[in-house]
Amino acid sequence: MPNTKHYYTLTNLLLILGLLTAYRISMLIHAGTMIDLYADEAYYWGWAQSFEFGYYSKPPMVAWLIMLSTSLCGDEFLCIKIASPIVYIFTTINIYFLAKELFDEKVAFFSALAFATLPAVWLSSLIISTDVPFLFFWSLGMLFFIKALKSNHWRDWLITAIAGGGGLLSKYTMIIFVVSAFAYLVTSSKYRHHLKNPKLYVTMALAALIYLPNLYWNYTHEFVSFKHTEDNAHLEGDLFHPGRMFEFLGAQFGVFGPVLFGWLLALLLRYRSLKHDERLSLLWWFIVPFFTLILTISLLSRAHANWSAPMYVASTILVIAWLVTHNKKRWLAVAIGINTLLGITLYHYHDITKALGIELTRKTDPYKRVRGWKTLGEQVSSIMQAYPHAKLLSDDRKTMAELIYYVHPHPFSAVKWNPKGTLLDHYELTTDLREHIGEDFIYVTNRQDISDVMKAFNHVEKLKTIVVPLYKDYTMIYYVYYLKQFKGYQ
């Protein structure tokens, strides 16, 4: 039989990743002519205009990442998103070395390839989000945690600490990493002695120290990020939603891929056989606590499909290691092939439907939430230029984020309409209309009844109804008003 070992090298993986990343960047360039920034991306870009150790709903890493990329190439569509496909290269390399540390070069190669072609990674490579740096630090943390358990070298423990701190500065759910690590150590006869290892606790302390600036920021801002995270779980009212739980589970077949997720479910139920292999047991413990938590939240309230993202670092390696070591070559090929086909279909969805003569509707276009904003922004820009002394006013977070980006010059002085004084987004945290008594505003809203707003100003003039046709079953409609001399909330 021919020796195929030389196929599974890091060099070949890097070649594939280079081609895949070049393709994804070309798709971003192409997408920039067809779609707009997602509202959260525009929101994070707004955060990136000033260096802070915290922002309303998330730790600062995603804003720092955007700040870095835009400082190098500007505030264009591509520059805001470019960090995503690039960071995924390094995350995939982490997974390669993680799988190699546990198994061998072949498992490492296919684990990395499988991860790079997960449907979630295809999609996430086009979006700058908190998951991008979070998955990098989670995978880096797993890699050096395993190295530290084996070597007990300070270097490995210190890098684990850096990864832990960086993960917490990316997404608060990094704390589950600690739960998984301790659960594994408690059940591991080989590495249980590390529970008495001072280096483990120094590592945790250093990670906490790296995270400390964000904790201090939250302390000075009423712990708003933690309150948002708690509110995001919606653990109130009726706390039994089996339908939503099964909906979340079903979505994972799309996130991880139908074949890989099917195998994952089968393997997670086989802990008794997996626990005898230290490598498989470790991976199991870096999946199940997180999966159980998110599954429980989906049952009690709701959970977004991407909330499961960090478990797929270990999940990918677990499933691929099983398929490779049990010589399931066809399953491996089919799994990666289907996921790649899904990714390419997603990237060329508009081109494919156009070629087939299919007219998209609001219900059939997965990109519906990223269309129309640039057109809206252009029309609002022309109005703002006619009233240079007036500030932008909005009553909706997503609309405000999109307008701050797409209106030129960027209206960074925009203010949120917030008569109840709630603290539900970054704009409500950082702006207060009560500080602008006597000032004029251009109010952009999709509300038809603005009687409450009219009472708060000396003069109100409707300037325009902006109509942006998107589909035969949906048209974006916004109303623009000139509001003169704010009197205060009534």
C-alpha positions in Angstrom: 0.0 0.0 0.0 1.3 3.5 -0.8 2.5 5.6 2.1 0.1 8.5 2.5 1.6 9.9 5.7 3.3 12.7 3.9 -0.1 14.1 2.8 -1.1 15.0 6.3 1.6 17.6 7.0 1.2 21.1 8.4 2.6 22.4 5.1 -0.2 20.9 3.1 -2.8 22.1 5.6 -1.4 25.6 5.4 -1.6 25.5 1.6 -5.3 24.4 1.8 -6.0 27.1 4.4 -4.3 29.7 2.3 -6.5 28.8 -0.7 -9.6 28.6 1.4 -8.9 32.0 3.0 -8.2 33.6 -0.3 -11.5 32.3 -1.6 -13.3 33.6 1.5 -11.8 37.0 1.2 -12.7 37.1 -2.5 -16.3 36.3 -1.4 -16.2 39.2 1.1 -15.1 41.5 -1.7 -18.0 40.2 -3.9 -20.4 40.4 -0.9 -19.5 44.0 -0.4 -21.3 44.9 -3.7 -24.5 43.0 -2.7 -25.0 43.2 1.0 -24.4 45.6 3.9 -22.9 45.2 7.4 -24.9 43.2 9.8 -26.3 45.4 12.6 -24.1 43.9 15.3 -21.0 44.5 13.1 -21.9 48.2 12.7 -22.5 48.2 16.4 -19.1 46.8 17.2 -17.5 49.1 14.6 -19.0 52.0 16.6 -17.4 50.6 19.8 -14.1 50.5 18.0 -14.0 54.2 17.6 -12.6 54.5 21.1 -10.4 52.2 23.1 -12.2 51.0 26.2 -11.8 48.0 28.5 -15.5 47.2 28.1 -18.6 48.0 26.1 -22.2 47.6 26.9 -22.9 43.9 26.2 -19.6 42.3 25.4 -16.0 42.3 26.6 -13.7 44.5 24.4 -11.8 42.0 22.2 -14.1 42.2 19.2 -13.9 46.0 19.2 -10.1 45.8 19.6 -9.9 43.5 16.6 -12.0 45.8 14.5 -9.9 48.8 15.7 -6.8 47.0 14.6 -8.0 46.0 11.1 -9.6 49.4 10.4 -6.4 51.2 11.5 -4.5 49.3 8.9 -6.9 49.6 5.9 -9.7 51.9 6.7 -13.4 51.7 7.6 -14.6 49.9 4.4 -16.8 46.8 4.4 -13.9 44.5 3.8 -11.6 46.0 6.4 -14.2 45.7 9.2 -14.6 42.0 8.4 -11.1 41.0 7.3 -9.9 39.8 10.7 -12.5 37.0 10.8 -11.1 34.8 8.0 -7.6 35.6 9.0 -8.1 34.7 12.7 -9.7 31.4 11.7 -6.4 30.4 10.1 -4.8 30.6 13.5 -7.7 28.9 15.2 -7.5 26.0 12.7 -3.7 25.7 13.3 -4.4 25.5 17.1 -6.8 22.7 16.4 -4.2 20.9 14.2 -1.6 21.0 17.0 -4.2 20.1 19.7 -5.3 17.0 17.8 -1.6 16.1 17.1 -0.8 16.5 20.8 -3.6 14.0 21.6 -3.4 11.6 18.6 -1.3 11.8 15.4 -0.7 13.8 12.3 -3.5 12.2 10.3 -6.1 12.9 13.0 -4.7 16.4 13.3 -4.9 17.1 9.5 -8.5 16.0 9.1 -9.6 17.6 12.4 -8.2 20.9 11.1 -9.8 20.4 7.7 -13.1 19.4 9.2 -13.1 22.5 11.5 -12.2 24.9 8.7 -15.1 23.6 6.6 -17.8 23.5 9.4 -20.9 25.3 8.2 -20.6 27.6 11.2 -17.1 28.5 10.2 -18.0 29.1 6.6 -20.7 31.6 7.8 -18.6 33.1 10.7 -15.7 33.8 8.3 -17.9 36.4 6.6 -19.0 38.0 9.9 -16.9 39.8 12.5 -18.3 38.7 15.8 -17.2 37.8 19.4 -17.0 34.1 18.4 -14.0 34.8 16.1 -11.4 35.7 18.9 -13.3 33.5 21.4 -12.7 30.3 19.5 -9.1 31.3 18.9 -8.4 31.7 22.6 -10.5 28.6 23.6 -8.6 26.4 21.2 -5.2 27.9 22.3 -6.2 27.3 25.9 -7.1 23.7 25.3 -3.8 23.1 23.4 -1.6 24.5 26.2 -3.6 23.1 29.0 -3.0 19.6 27.6 0.7 20.5 27.1 0.9 21.8 30.7 -0.7 18.6 32.1 2.0 16.6 30.3 5.0 18.8 30.8 4.2 20.9 33.9 6.4 23.5 32.4 5.8 27.1 33.4 5.7 28.2 29.8 2.8 26.0 29.0 0.9 27.1 32.1 1.6 30.8 31.3 0.3 30.5 27.8 -2.8 28.7 29.1 -3.3 31.7 31.4 -2.9 34.2 28.5 -5.5 32.2 26.5 -7.9 32.1 29.5 -7.6 35.8 30.0 -7.9 36.6 26.3 -11.0 34.3 26.2 -12.6 36.1 29.0 -11.9 39.4 27.2 -13.7 37.9 24.2 -16.7 36.3 25.7 -17.8 35.7 29.2 -18.7 32.0 28.6 -15.0 31.3 28.6 -15.6 30.6 32.3 -17.0 27.2 31.3 -13.5 26.3 30.2 -12.6 26.2 34.0 -15.6 23.9 34.7 -14.5 21.5 31.9 -10.9 21.5 33.0 -11.7 20.7 36.6 -14.4 18.1 35.7 -11.8 16.3 33.6 -9.1 16.5 36.3 -11.4 15.1 38.9 -12.3 12.1 36.7 -8.8 11.5 35.4 -6.6 9.0 37.3 -3.6 10.1 35.2 -3.8 13.8 35.8 -5.8 14.1 39.0 -2.6 15.0 40.9 -2.7 18.4 39.2 -5.6 19.4 41.5 -2.8 19.9 44.1 -0.5 21.6 41.7 0.1 25.3 42.6 0.8 26.1 39.0 -2.8 25.3 38.1 -4.1 28.0 40.5 -1.4 30.5 39.6 -2.6 30.0 36.0 -6.2 30.8 37.0 -5.0 33.9 39.0 -3.0 35.2 36.0 -6.0 34.7 33.7 -8.2 36.6 36.1 -5.6 39.3 36.3 -5.6 39.7 32.5 -9.4 39.9 32.7 -9.4 42.4 35.6 -9.6 45.6 33.4 -12.9 44.5 32.1 -14.2 43.7 35.5 -13.2 47.1 36.7 -14.9 48.7 33.7 -18.1 46.8 34.7 -17.7 48.0 38.3 -17.7 51.6 37.1 -20.7 51.0 34.7 -23.2 49.2 37.1 -22.0 45.8 35.9 -24.1 46.4 32.8 -22.4 43.6 30.8 -23.2 40.9 33.3 -26.8 42.2 33.6 -27.1 42.0 29.8 -25.7 38.4 29.8 -28.3 37.4 32.5 -31.1 39.1 30.6 -30.0 37.4 27.4 -30.9 34.0 28.9 -34.5 35.2 29.4 -34.9 33.0 32.5 -38.3 34.4 33.6 -42.0 33.5 33.0 -42.8 30.1 31.6 -39.6 28.0 32.0 -40.4 25.0 29.9 -40.0 25.1 26.2 -39.2 21.6 24.8 -40.1 22.9 21.3 -37.3 25.5 21.5 -34.9 22.9 22.8 -35.5 20.6 19.8 -35.3 23.6 17.5 -31.9 24.4 19.0 -30.8 20.7 18.6 -32.0 20.7 15.0 -30.1 23.9 14.3 -26.9 22.1 15.4 -27.1 19.8 12.3 -26.7 23.0 10.3 -24.0 24.5 12.5 -21.8 21.4 12.8 -23.0 19.6 9.7 -25.5 16.8 9.4 -23.1 13.9 9.4 -20.6 15.2 12.0 -23.4 16.2 14.5 -25.1 12.8 14.1 -21.8 11.1 15.0 -21.2 13.6 17.8 -24.6 12.7 19.4 -23.8 9.0 19.2 -20.4 9.5 20.7 -21.5 11.7 23.6 -23.8 8.9 24.7 -20.9 6.5 24.9 -19.0 8.0 27.8 -18.6 4.6 29.5 -16.5 3.4 26.6 -14.8 6.8 26.0 -13.7 7.3 29.6 -11.1 4.5 29.4 -9.2 6.6 26.9 -7.7 9.7 28.5 -7.7 11.6 25.2 -11.4 10.9 24.4 -12.4 11.6 28.0 -10.7 15.0 28.0 -12.5 15.9 24.8 -15.8 14.7 26.2 -15.5 16.9 29.2 -14.7 19.9 27.0 -18.0 19.3 25.2 -20.6 18.1 27.6 -20.7 20.8 30.3 -21.1 23.6 27.7 -23.6 21.6 25.7 -25.6 20.7 28.8 -25.7 24.4 29.8 -26.9 25.7 26.4 -29.3 22.8 26.0 -30.8 23.7 29.4 -31.1 27.4 28.6 -32.9 26.4 25.3 -35.4 24.3 27.3 -36.0 27.0 29.9 -36.0 29.9 27.5 -34.2 30.0 24.2 -30.7 29.7 22.8 -29.2 30.9 19.6 -27.6 28.2 17.4 -24.1 29.8 17.6 -24.1 29.7 21.4 -22.7 26.2 21.2 -19.6 27.4 19.2 -16.8 26.6 21.7 -17.8 23.0 22.1 -17.1 22.4 18.5 -13.3 22.7 19.0 -13.3 19.5 21.1 -16.3 18.0 19.1 -14.5 18.2 15.8 -11.4 16.4 17.2 -13.5 13.8 19.0 -15.6 12.8 15.9 -12.7 12.9 13.5 -10.4 10.9 15.8 -13.2 8.3 16.1 -13.7 8.1 12.3 -10.0 8.0 11.5 -9.1 5.4 14.1 -12.0 3.2 13.2 -11.2 3.6 9.5 -14.5 5.2 8.6 -13.0 6.9 5.5 -16.3 7.2 3.6 -18.0 8.9 6.5 -15.1 11.3 6.8 -15.2 12.2 3.1 -19.0 12.5 3.1 -19.0 14.7 6.2 -16.4 17.1 5.0 -17.8 17.0 1.4 -21.3 17.9 2.6 -20.1 20.7 4.8 -18.0 22.2 2.0 -21.0 22.0 -0.4 -23.2 23.7 2.2 -20.6 26.5 2.6 -20.1 27.1 -1.1 -23.9 27.1 -1.6 -24.2 29.7 1.2 -21.6 31.9 -0.4 -23.1 31.7 -3.9 -26.8 31.6 -2.8 -27.8 34.8 -4.6 -25.9 33.7 -7.8 -27.4 30.2 -7.7 -31.0 31.5 -7.2 -30.5 34.1 -10.0 -29.2 31.5 -12.4 -32.2 29.2 -11.6 -34.6 32.1 -12.1 -35.8 32.0 -8.5 -37.2 35.2 -7.1 -36.1 35.6 -3.5 -38.5 36.8 -0.8 -38.0 37.9 2.7 -38.6 34.3 3.9 -36.2 32.7 1.4 -33.3 35.0 1.5 -30.8 34.2 4.4 -29.2 37.6 3.8 -32.4 39.6 4.3 -31.1 41.4 7.5 -28.1 42.8 5.7 -29.8 44.5 2.8 -31.1 48.0 2.3 -29.1 49.8 5.0 -26.6 51.5 2.7 -29.5 52.8 0.6 -31.2 54.1 3.7 -27.9 55.7 4.9 -27.4 57.5 1.6 -30.8 59.1 1.7 -30.4 60.1 5.3 -27.0 61.5 4.5 -28.5 64.0 2.0 -31.0 65.1 4.6 -28.4 65.5 7.3 -26.3 67.6 5.0 -29.2 70.1 4.6 -29.4 70.4 8.4 -25.7 70.5 9.5 -26.5 71.8 13.0 -28.9 68.9 13.8 -27.9 65.6 15.4 -29.2 62.2 14.5 -31.9 60.8 16.7 -33.0 57.1 16.7 -35.2 54.9 18.9 -33.8 51.5 17.8 -30.3 50.1 18.4 -29.9 48.3 15.1 -31.2 51.2 13.0 -28.9 53.6 14.9 -25.8 51.4 14.5 -26.4 51.0 10.7 -27.1 54.7 10.3 -24.0 55.8 12.2 -22.0 53.7 9.8 -23.8 54.4 6.5 -24.5 58.1 7.0 -21.6 60.3 5.9 -20.0 62.0 7.6 -20.5 59.5 10.4 -22.9 61.0 13.0 -21.0 59.9 16.1 -22.9 62.5 18.0 -26.2 60.6 17.5 -28.5 60.2 20.5 -30.9 57.5 21.5 -34.6 58.3 22.2 -35.0 56.8 25.7 -37.9 58.4 27.7 -38.1 55.6 30.2 -34.4 55.8 31.0 -33.7 52.1 30.4 -30.3 50.6 30.0 -30.8 48.1 27.2 -28.0 48.9 24.8 -24.7 50.8 24.3 -26.4 54.0 23.1 -28.6 54.1 26.2 -25.5 53.7 28.3 -23.5 56.4 26.5 -26.1 59.0 25.4 -28.7 61.0 27.3 -31.2 63.2 25.4 -31.8 65.1 28.6 -28.3 66.6 28.2 -29.4 68.2 24.8 -32.1 70.6 25.9 -32.8 73.2 23.2 -31.0 71.3 20.4 -32.3 70.2 17.0 -32.4 66.6 15.6 -33.1 64.6 12.5 -35.2 61.8 13.7 -35.2 58.5 11.7 -37.8 55.9 12.7 -40.1 53.2 11.4 -42.8 54.2 13.9 -45.9 55.7 12.3 -47.2 57.2 15.6 -44.7 59.7 17.1 -47.1 61.7 19.3 -44.9 61.2 22.3 -41.9 62.5 20.5 -43.8 65.5 19.1 -44.7 66.6 22.7 -41.0 66.9 23.6 -40.1 69.4 20.9 -41.2 73.0 20.0 -41.6 72.2 16.3 -41.8 69.0 14.4 -41.6 68.8 10.6 -41.9 65.6 8.5 -39.2 65.7 5.9 -39.5 62.4 4.0 -40.7 58.9 3.8 -37.8 56.7 2.7 -39.0 53.6 0.8 -36.4 50.9 0.0 -38.0 48.0 -1.9 -36.2 44.7 -1.1 -38.6 41.9 -2.0 -42.1 41.5 -3.4 -43.2 40.7 0.2 -41.2 43.3 2.1 -40.2 47.0 1.7 -38.1 48.9 4.2 -39.9 52.0 5.2 -38.5 54.8 7.4 -39.9 58.2 8.3 -37.6 61.2 8.7 -38.5 64.2 10.8 -36.8 67.5 11.7 -37.3 68.0 15.4 -36.6 71.6 16.6 -35.6 72.6 20.2 -35.9 69.6 22.6 -37.9 70.7 25.7 -37.3 67.5 27.7 -39.2 64.2 28.0 -42.8 64.9 28.7 
